[in-house]
Amino acid sequence: MFYKVKGVEPKDNFILSVTFTDGIKTEYDIKPLFEKWEVFNDLKTIKGLFQQVKVDLGGYGVSWNDKIDLASEELRINGKLQK
């Protein structure tokens, strides 16, 4: 199943607040990705980059630049459901 992202907001401590087109909201913690994928370390070492997150065209993920992105499925399945 494809999940479409409607909106994304960067929060403190490298947390993303993600809203999907079906109204579901999750919070996704980026920190575990720092050890898993080297490129994600740019989000903590380049000042202001984390805050530049945006929804990709079509809503199938979010991205910061041409090198750093996350699929909507990752954000939905591994995000913490919010009420």
Phi and psi in radians as a Rosetta constraint file:
Dihedral C 1 N 2 CA 2 C 2 CIRCULARHARMONIC -1.690 0.35
Dihedral N 2 CA 2 C 2 N 3 CIRCULARHARMONIC 2.324 0.35
Dihedral C 2 N 3 CA 3 C 3 CIRCULARHARMONIC -1.874 0.35
Dihedral N 3 CA 3 C 3 N 4 CIRCULARHARMONIC 2.324 0.35
Dihedral C 3 N 4 CA 4 C 4 CIRCULARHARMONIC -1.878 0.35
Dihedral N 4 CA 4 C 4 N 5 CIRCULARHARMONIC 2.286 0.35
Dihedral C 4 N 5 CA 5 C 5 CIRCULARHARMONIC -1.463 0.35
Dihedral N 5 CA 5 C 5 N 6 CIRCULARHARMONIC 2.283 0.35
Dihedral C 5 N 6 CA 6 C 6 CIRCULARHARMONIC -1.670 0.35
Dihedral N 6 CA 6 C 6 N 7 CIRCULARHARMONIC -0.682 0.35
Dihedral C 6 N 7 CA 7 C 7 CIRCULARHARMONIC -2.707 0.35
Dihedral N 7 CA 7 C 7 N 8 CIRCULARHARMONIC 2.701 0.35
Dihedral C 7 N 8 CA 8 C 8 CIRCULARHARMONIC -2.485 0.35
Dihedral N 8 CA 8 C 8 N 9 CIRCULARHARMONIC 2.440 0.35
Dihedral C 8 N 9 CA 9 C 9 CIRCULARHARMONIC -2.352 0.35
Dihedral N 9 CA 9 C 9 N 10 CIRCULARHARMONIC 2.216 0.35
Dihedral C 9 N 10 CA 10 C 10 CIRCULARHARMONIC -1.329 0.35
Dihedral N 10 CA 10 C 10 N 11 CIRCULARHARMONIC 2.350 0.35
Dihedral C 10 N 11 CA 11 C 11 CIRCULARHARMONIC -1.986 0.35
Dihedral N 11 CA 11 C 11 N 12 CIRCULARHARMONIC 3.079 0.35
Dihedral C 11 N 12 CA 12 C 12 CIRCULARHARMONIC -1.110 0.35
Dihedral N 12 CA 12 C 12 N 13 CIRCULARHARMONIC 2.733 0.35
Dihedral C 12 N 13 CA 13 C 13 CIRCULARHARMONIC 1.096 0.35
Dihedral N 13 CA 13 C 13 N 14 CIRCULARHARMONIC 0.563 0.35
Dihedral C 13 N 14 CA 14 C 14 CIRCULARHARMONIC 1.045 0.35
Dihedral N 14 CA 14 C 14 N 15 CIRCULARHARMONIC 0.774 0.35
Dihedral C 14 N 15 CA 15 C 15 CIRCULARHARMONIC -1.906 0.35
Dihedral N 15 CA 15 C 15 N 16 CIRCULARHARMONIC 2.380 0.35
Dihedral C 15 N 16 CA 16 C 16 CIRCULARHARMONIC -1.827 0.35
Dihedral N 16 CA 16 C 16 N 17 CIRCULARHARMONIC 2.311 0.35
Dihedral C 16 N 17 CA 17 C 17 CIRCULARHARMONIC -1.714 0.35
Dihedral N 17 CA 17 C 17 N 18 CIRCULARHARMONIC 2.050 0.35
Dihedral C 17 N 18 CA 18 C 18 CIRCULARHARMONIC -2.062 0.35
Dihedral N 18 CA 18 C 18 N 19 CIRCULARHARMONIC 2.293 0.35
Dihedral C 18 N 19 CA 19 C 19 CIRCULARHARMONIC -1.990 0.35
Dihedral N 19 CA 19 C 19 N 20 CIRCULARHARMONIC 2.290 0.35
Dihedral C 19 N 20 CA 20 C 20 CIRCULARHARMONIC -1.757 0.35
Dihedral N 20 CA 20 C 20 N 21 CIRCULARHARMONIC 2.811 0.35
Dihedral C 20 N 21 CA 21 C 21 CIRCULARHARMONIC -1.110 0.35
Dihedral N 21 CA 21 C 21 N 22 CIRCULARHARMONIC -0.366 0.35
Dihedral C 21 N 22 CA 22 C 22 CIRCULARHARMONIC -1.550 0.35
Dihedral N 22 CA 22 C 22 N 23 CIRCULARHARMONIC 0.128 0.35
Dihedral C 22 N 23 CA 23 C 23 CIRCULARHARMONIC 1.612 0.35
Dihedral N 23 CA 23 C 23 N 24 CIRCULARHARMONIC -0.183 0.35
Dihedral C 23 N 24 CA 24 C 24 CIRCULARHARMONIC -1.214 0.35
Dihedral N 24 CA 24 C 24 N 25 CIRCULARHARMONIC 2.455 0.35
Dihedral C 24 N 25 CA 25 C 25 CIRCULARHARMONIC -2.149 0.35
Dihedral N 25 CA 25 C 25 N 26 CIRCULARHARMONIC 2.404 0.35
Dihedral C 25 N 26 CA 26 C 26 CIRCULARHARMONIC -2.288 0.35
Dihedral N 26 CA 26 C 26 N 27 CIRCULARHARMONIC 2.804 0.35
Dihedral C 26 N 27 CA 27 C 27 CIRCULARHARMONIC -2.028 0.35
Dihedral N 27 CA 27 C 27 N 28 CIRCULARHARMONIC 2.267 0.35
Dihedral C 27 N 28 CA 28 C 28 CIRCULARHARMONIC -2.072 0.35
Dihedral N 28 CA 28 C 28 N 29 CIRCULARHARMONIC 2.183 0.35
Dihedral C 28 N 29 CA 29 C 29 CIRCULARHARMONIC -1.573 0.35
Dihedral N 29 CA 29 C 29 N 30 CIRCULARHARMONIC 2.051 0.35
Dihedral C 29 N 30 CA 30 C 30 CIRCULARHARMONIC -1.354 0.35
Dihedral N 30 CA 30 C 30 N 31 CIRCULARHARMONIC -0.452 0.35
Dihedral C 30 N 31 CA 31 C 31 CIRCULARHARMONIC -0.893 0.35
Dihedral N 31 CA 31 C 31 N 32 CIRCULARHARMONIC -0.729 0.35
Dihedral C 31 N 32 CA 32 C 32 CIRCULARHARMONIC -1.053 0.35
Dihedral N 32 CA 32 C 32 N 33 CIRCULARHARMONIC -0.394 0.35
Dihedral C 32 N 33 CA 33 C 33 CIRCULARHARMONIC -1.315 0.35
Dihedral N 33 CA 33 C 33 N 34 CIRCULARHARMONIC -0.312 0.35
Dihedral C 33 N 34 CA 34 C 34 CIRCULARHARMONIC -1.066 0.35
Dihedral N 34 CA 34 C 34 N 35 CIRCULARHARMONIC -0.655 0.35
Dihedral C 34 N 35 CA 35 C 35 CIRCULARHARMONIC -1.503 0.35
Dihedral N 35 CA 35 C 35 N 36 CIRCULARHARMONIC -0.499 0.35
Dihedral C 35 N 36 CA 36 C 36 CIRCULARHARMONIC -1.379 0.35
Dihedral N 36 CA 36 C 36 N 37 CIRCULARHARMONIC -0.725 0.35
Dihedral C 36 N 37 CA 37 C 37 CIRCULARHARMONIC -2.286 0.35
Dihedral N 37 CA 37 C 37 N 38 CIRCULARHARMONIC 2.007 0.35
Dihedral C 37 N 38 CA 38 C 38 CIRCULARHARMONIC -0.933 0.35
Dihedral N 38 CA 38 C 38 N 39 CIRCULARHARMONIC -0.687 0.35
Dihedral C 38 N 39 CA 39 C 39 CIRCULARHARMONIC -1.058 0.35
Dihedral N 39 CA 39 C 39 N 40 CIRCULARHARMONIC -0.497 0.35
Dihedral C 39 N 40 CA 40 C 40 CIRCULARHARMONIC -1.204 0.35
Dihedral N 40 CA 40 C 40 N 41 CIRCULARHARMONIC -0.295 0.35
Dihedral C 40 N 41 CA 41 C 41 CIRCULARHARMONIC -1.115 0.35
Dihedral N 41 CA 41 C 41 N 42 CIRCULARHARMONIC -0.394 0.35
Dihedral C 41 N 42 CA 42 C 42 CIRCULARHARMONIC -1.031 0.35
Dihedral N 42 CA 42 C 42 N 43 CIRCULARHARMONIC -0.514 0.35
Dihedral C 42 N 43 CA 43 C 43 CIRCULARHARMONIC -1.153 0.35
Dihedral N 43 CA 43 C 43 N 44 CIRCULARHARMONIC -0.424 0.35
Dihedral C 43 N 44 CA 44 C 44 CIRCULARHARMONIC -1.781 0.35
Dihedral N 44 CA 44 C 44 N 45 CIRCULARHARMONIC -0.366 0.35
Dihedral C 44 N 45 CA 45 C 45 CIRCULARHARMONIC -1.687 0.35
Dihedral N 45 CA 45 C 45 N 46 CIRCULARHARMONIC -0.411 0.35
Dihedral C 45 N 46 CA 46 C 46 CIRCULARHARMONIC -1.705 0.35
Dihedral N 46 CA 46 C 46 N 47 CIRCULARHARMONIC 1.923 0.35
Dihedral C 46 N 47 CA 47 C 47 CIRCULARHARMONIC -0.982 0.35
Dihedral N 47 CA 47 C 47 N 48 CIRCULARHARMONIC 2.218 0.35
Dihedral C 47 N 48 CA 48 C 48 CIRCULARHARMONIC 1.480 0.35
Dihedral N 48 CA 48 C 48 N 49 CIRCULARHARMONIC -0.151 0.35
Dihedral C 48 N 49 CA 49 C 49 CIRCULARHARMONIC -1.139 0.35
Dihedral N 49 CA 49 C 49 N 50 CIRCULARHARMONIC -0.754 0.35
Dihedral C 49 N 50 CA 50 C 50 CIRCULARHARMONIC -0.986 0.35
Dihedral N 50 CA 50 C 50 N 51 CIRCULARHARMONIC -0.665 0.35
Dihedral C 50 N 51 CA 51 C 51 CIRCULARHARMONIC -1.241 0.35
Dihedral N 51 CA 51 C 51 N 52 CIRCULARHARMONIC -0.191 0.35
Dihedral C 51 N 52 CA 52 C 52 CIRCULARHARMONIC -1.566 0.35
Dihedral N 52 CA 52 C 52 N 53 CIRCULARHARMONIC 0.197 0.35
Dihedral C 52 N 53 CA 53 C 53 CIRCULARHARMONIC -1.024 0.35
Dihedral N 53 CA 53 C 53 N 54 CIRCULARHARMONIC 2.495 0.35
Dihedral C 53 N 54 CA 54 C 54 CIRCULARHARMONIC -2.522 0.35
Dihedral N 54 CA 54 C 54 N 55 CIRCULARHARMONIC 2.755 0.35
Dihedral C 54 N 55 CA 55 C 55 CIRCULARHARMONIC -1.324 0.35
Dihedral N 55 CA 55 C 55 N 56 CIRCULARHARMONIC 2.325 0.35
Dihedral C 55 N 56 CA 56 C 56 CIRCULARHARMONIC -1.204 0.35
Dihedral N 56 CA 56 C 56 N 57 CIRCULARHARMONIC 2.703 0.35
Dihedral C 56 N 57 CA 57 C 57 CIRCULARHARMONIC -0.964 0.35
Dihedral N 57 CA 57 C 57 N 58 CIRCULARHARMONIC 2.223 0.35
Dihedral C 57 N 58 CA 58 C 58 CIRCULARHARMONIC 1.633 0.35
Dihedral N 58 CA 58 C 58 N 59 CIRCULARHARMONIC -0.304 0.35
Dihedral C 58 N 59 CA 59 C 59 CIRCULARHARMONIC 1.416 0.35
Dihedral N 59 CA 59 C 59 N 60 CIRCULARHARMONIC 0.261 0.35
Dihedral C 59 N 60 CA 60 C 60 CIRCULARHARMONIC -1.573 0.35
Dihedral N 60 CA 60 C 60 N 61 CIRCULARHARMONIC 0.268 0.35
Dihedral C 60 N 61 CA 61 C 61 CIRCULARHARMONIC 2.940 0.35
Dihedral N 61 CA 61 C 61 N 62 CIRCULARHARMONIC -3.041 0.35
Dihedral C 61 N 62 CA 62 C 62 CIRCULARHARMONIC -2.254 0.35
Dihedral N 62 CA 62 C 62 N 63 CIRCULARHARMONIC 2.753 0.35
Dihedral C 62 N 63 CA 63 C 63 CIRCULARHARMONIC -2.614 0.35
Dihedral N 63 CA 63 C 63 N 64 CIRCULARHARMONIC 2.834 0.35
Dihedral C 63 N 64 CA 64 C 64 CIRCULARHARMONIC -1.970 0.35
Dihedral N 64 CA 64 C 64 N 65 CIRCULARHARMONIC -0.644 0.35
Dihedral C 64 N 65 CA 65 C 65 CIRCULARHARMONIC -2.786 0.35
Dihedral N 65 CA 65 C 65 N 66 CIRCULARHARMONIC -2.897 0.35
Dihedral C 65 N 66 CA 66 C 66 CIRCULARHARMONIC -1.238 0.35
Dihedral N 66 CA 66 C 66 N 67 CIRCULARHARMONIC -0.253 0.35
Dihedral C 66 N 67 CA 67 C 67 CIRCULARHARMONIC -1.846 0.35
Dihedral N 67 CA 67 C 67 N 68 CIRCULARHARMONIC -0.411 0.35
Dihedral C 67 N 68 CA 68 C 68 CIRCULARHARMONIC -2.092 0.35
Dihedral N 68 CA 68 C 68 N 69 CIRCULARHARMONIC 2.057 0.35
Dihedral C 68 N 69 CA 69 C 69 CIRCULARHARMONIC -2.674 0.35
Dihedral N 69 CA 69 C 69 N 70 CIRCULARHARMONIC 2.892 0.35
Dihedral C 69 N 70 CA 70 C 70 CIRCULARHARMONIC -2.408 0.35
Dihedral N 70 CA 70 C 70 N 71 CIRCULARHARMONIC 2.413 0.35
Dihedral C 70 N 71 CA 71 C 71 CIRCULARHARMONIC -1.331 0.35
Dihedral N 71 CA 71 C 71 N 72 CIRCULARHARMONIC 2.638 0.35
Dihedral C 71 N 72 CA 72 C 72 CIRCULARHARMONIC -1.058 0.35
Dihedral N 72 CA 72 C 72 N 73 CIRCULARHARMONIC -0.597 0.35
Dihedral C 72 N 73 CA 73 C 73 CIRCULARHARMONIC -1.092 0.35
Dihedral N 73 CA 73 C 73 N 74 CIRCULARHARMONIC -0.735 0.35
Dihedral C 73 N 74 CA 74 C 74 CIRCULARHARMONIC -1.059 0.35
Dihedral N 74 CA 74 C 74 N 75 CIRCULARHARMONIC -0.796 0.35
Dihedral C 74 N 75 CA 75 C 75 CIRCULARHARMONIC -1.139 0.35
Dihedral N 75 CA 75 C 75 N 76 CIRCULARHARMONIC -0.607 0.35
Dihedral C 75 N 76 CA 76 C 76 CIRCULARHARMONIC -1.401 0.35
Dihedral N 76 CA 76 C 76 N 77 CIRCULARHARMONIC -0.886 0.35
Dihedral C 76 N 77 CA 77 C 77 CIRCULARHARMONIC -1.254 0.35
Dihedral N 77 CA 77 C 77 N 78 CIRCULARHARMONIC -0.697 0.35
Dihedral C 77 N 78 CA 78 C 78 CIRCULARHARMONIC -1.781 0.35
Dihedral N 78 CA 78 C 78 N 79 CIRCULARHARMONIC 0.047 0.35
Dihedral C 78 N 79 CA 79 C 79 CIRCULARHARMONIC -1.446 0.35
Dihedral N 79 CA 79 C 79 N 80 CIRCULARHARMONIC 2.766 0.35
Dihedral C 79 N 80 CA 80 C 80 CIRCULARHARMONIC -1.560 0.35
Dihedral N 80 CA 80 C 80 N 81 CIRCULARHARMONIC 2.099 0.35
Dihedral C 80 N 81 CA 81 C 81 CIRCULARHARMONIC -1.052 0.35
Dihedral N 81 CA 81 C 81 N 82 CIRCULARHARMONIC 2.339 0.35
Dihedral C 81 N 82 CA 82 C 82 CIRCULARHARMONIC -1.936 0.35
Dihedral N 82 CA 82 C 82 N 83 CIRCULARHARMONIC 2.635 0.35
